[in-house]
């Protein structure tokens, strides 16, 4: 699953090493190709995750997540474009009002399997 599947939850870590619940979006897309589509997919994905929390589905599926700090983490292969940074900056306060922290984690290529196909950002 990934950002290209806007109605799915990619990864849930109900109790990370810090005692937080991590809701992870996997974003493998480059920004320079179809930036508008990428922005729309990421926005929709964030909304899906927020609904997952707000409707109580997170706690229903992962009862140990109750009363833990919730982090919505975007694991990306590419740094966000200027427009991507604007989207993240605009989303942080809204997500924060729900008691959720929004984080962006840029994955280094050396953290990937050697079998992972090379991607181009242009």
C-alpha positions as CSV (number, residue, x, y, z in Angstrom):
1,X,0.0,0.0,0.0
2,X,1.1,3.6,-0.5
3,X,0.0,7.1,-1.2
4,X,-1.4,5.9,-4.5
5,X,-4.1,4.0,-2.6
6,X,-5.9,6.9,-0.9
7,X,-8.6,4.9,0.9
8,X,-6.2,2.5,2.7
9,X,-4.1,2.7,5.8
10,X,-0.6,1.7,4.9
11,X,1.0,0.9,8.3
12,X,0.0,1.1,11.9
13,X,2.5,0.7,14.7
14,X,0.3,0.6,17.8
15,X,3.2,0.9,20.3
16,X,6.6,2.2,18.9
17,X,9.7,2.4,21.1
18,X,8.5,5.8,22.4
19,X,5.1,4.4,23.4
20,X,3.4,6.3,20.5
21,X,1.0,5.1,17.9
22,X,2.5,5.6,14.5
23,X,0.2,5.8,11.5
24,X,2.5,5.6,8.5
25,X,1.9,6.8,5.0
26,X,4.3,5.3,2.4
27,X,5.1,7.9,-0.2
28,X,7.4,6.6,-2.9
29,X,6.5,9.2,-5.6
30,X,8.8,11.8,-7.0
31,X,7.5,15.4,-6.8
32,X,8.6,16.7,-10.2
33,X,6.4,14.3,-12.1
34,X,2.6,15.1,-11.8
35,X,3.1,17.3,-8.7
36,X,-0.6,18.3,-8.7
37,X,-1.7,14.7,-8.6
38,X,0.9,13.9,-5.9
39,X,-0.4,16.8,-3.8
40,X,-4.0,15.6,-4.2
41,X,-3.2,12.0,-3.4
42,X,-1.3,13.0,-0.3
43,X,-4.1,15.3,0.9
44,X,-6.6,12.5,0.4
45,X,-4.4,10.0,2.2
46,X,-4.0,12.4,5.2
47,X,-7.8,12.8,5.3
48,X,-8.3,9.0,5.3
49,X,-5.9,8.6,8.2
50,X,-7.7,11.4,10.1
51,X,-11.0,9.7,9.5
52,X,-9.5,6.4,10.7
53,X,-8.7,8.1,14.1
54,X,-11.8,10.3,14.4
55,X,-14.3,7.5,13.7
56,X,-12.7,5.3,16.4
57,X,-11.6,2.7,13.9
58,X,-8.0,2.9,15.2
59,X,-8.9,2.0,18.7
60,X,-11.4,-0.7,17.5
61,X,-8.6,-2.4,15.4
62,X,-5.8,-1.6,17.8
63,X,-7.1,-1.4,21.4
64,X,-3.6,-0.9,22.8
65,X,-3.5,2.4,21.0
66,X,-5.9,3.9,23.4
67,X,-4.6,6.9,25.4
68,X,-1.3,6.9,23.5
69,X,0.1,9.9,21.5
70,X,-0.8,9.5,17.8
71,X,1.8,10.4,15.2
72,X,0.9,10.6,11.5
73,X,4.2,9.9,9.8
74,X,4.9,10.3,6.1
75,X,7.8,8.1,5.0
76,X,8.9,9.4,1.7
77,X,11.6,8.6,-0.8
78,X,11.8,12.2,-2.0
79,X,12.0,15.5,-0.2
80,X,8.8,17.5,-0.8
81,X,8.7,20.2,-3.4
82,X,7.9,23.8,-2.4
83,X,4.2,23.0,-2.9
84,X,4.5,19.8,-0.9
85,X,6.1,21.8,1.9
86,X,3.2,24.2,1.8
87,X,0.7,21.3,2.0
88,X,2.5,19.9,5.0
89,X,2.8,23.3,6.7
90,X,-1.0,23.9,6.2
91,X,-1.9,20.4,7.4
92,X,0.2,20.4,10.6
93,X,-2.1,22.8,12.6
94,X,-5.3,21.1,11.5
95,X,-3.9,17.7,12.4
96,X,-2.6,19.1,15.6
97,X,-6.0,20.3,16.6
98,X,-7.1,16.7,16.6
99,X,-4.2,15.8,19.0
100,X,-2.2,14.2,16.2
101,X,1.4,15.1,15.4
102,X,2.4,15.2,11.7
103,X,5.9,14.1,10.9
104,X,7.8,13.8,7.6
105,X,10.6,11.2,7.3
106,X,12.8,11.2,4.3
107,X,14.0,7.7,3.7
108,X,17.6,7.3,2.7
109,X,18.2,5.0,-0.2
110,X,20.5,2.8,1.9
111,X,17.5,1.9,4.1
112,X,15.9,0.1,1.1
113,X,16.3,-3.4,-0.1
114,X,19.0,-3.7,-2.8
115,X,16.2,-5.1,-5.0
116,X,14.3,-1.9,-4.9
117,X,14.1,-0.5,-8.4
118,X,15.9,2.8,-9.0
119,X,13.5,5.8,-9.2
120,X,14.1,9.1,-11.0
121,X,13.0,12.5,-9.6
122,X,12.9,14.3,-12.9
